[in-house]
């Protein structure tokens, strides 16, 4: 587990390390923390009300007081409290209800046309460019445009917000270097200042977006500035820092499996399941953590109050007890959707149906327009560990290799 947290080889390929953990048991300990790659244990921990998603409550009193003193609200990341991701009920229930109203199946369904037209426009912009970076020009642009619409961010501010988001993404990882900490704090400070201005603008001139809805909701009337920032910046960051990875990982996997791509071209109804299989086999969010709030038991293993359990979502998604031949990418796998790539329990991803829609539309549109698209050159993985995806994925639209 120490290797998974620190070894640079991990972001290239974490999967062999997960298999080594699996050999050692369903819950493995290293003296500091427990970890699991077991699908049933992962589900049990994520769904249990005897675990918290925040370490703070588990810190000894003096450390809690120290944290309160050094905490600088204007550099809080979208995954620091009061972000809904790391607070427990009843506070979590309240924040989640406010946002969930914008993510009803009906509202997401209504976004389909908009997602299709953004994908088409991005592909139009790439016309005449036979080679391009799929991440920079397409996979990152589509989720940013969609989430910016959802949050009422004007067109000319989107590139800046994407830049801040990339800086903030590293704060999810354990063991930041001082330089990473400094640069992400500076970016977060700018992002908070921008968000104050953005909220003011929406208060003066409300739109049809999620934040305007939250601001107008009587239940949100007494939210503090930081609570509003927590909600808005989490949706913003979660909305694009993850879906970009899903689309990039999908293109890399399909490129390595041209026979499956050919099958999808003949069976376009299969795209939805193909997206589930990408989420399973190369999960965009690899890891989350929970802390026991009392002495408890998972998978017949005792967990002490205050102990942390690292839940390797990407490892649980390759549990051979649930998925046959788990390392094999198979877009027709009938139980691909049993993955925990969107977590489980009360923090189950609020944007899951939007992410599924965006990925299926993005991939179908890409390959319909460019059936000969291939990865070329040397792709580069992001160096983040919690988030798994590509930093750079060069493709050519003219370079098909025949299906095997
Ligand atoms: C492929 C894309 C995505 C993946 C893999 C993903 C994954 C996740 C995971 C694993 C969690 C829970 C973490 C935990 O249990 O500790 C989560 C929570 C969340 N996600 Fe996503 N996400 C994606 C896209 C999105 C999108 C598009 C949005 C919004 C537009 C979004 C909004 C959220 C929010 C608000 C939460 C917090 C929910 C809560 O704490 O109750 N996500 N996501």
Boltz pocket constraint, residues with backbone or C-beta under 6 A from the ligand:
constraints:
  - pocket:
      binder: B
      contacts: [[A, 53], [A, 84], [A, 85], [A, 86], [A, 96], [A, 99], [A, 147], [A, 234], [A, 235], [A, 238], [A, 239], [A, 240], [A, 242], [A, 243], [A, 246], [A, 283], [A, 284], [A, 285], [A, 288], [A, 289], [A, 340], [A, 341], [A, 342], [A, 343], [A, 344], [A, 346], [A, 347], [A, 348], [A, 349], [A, 350], [A, 351], [A, 352], [A, 354], [A, 355]]
      max_distance: 6.0
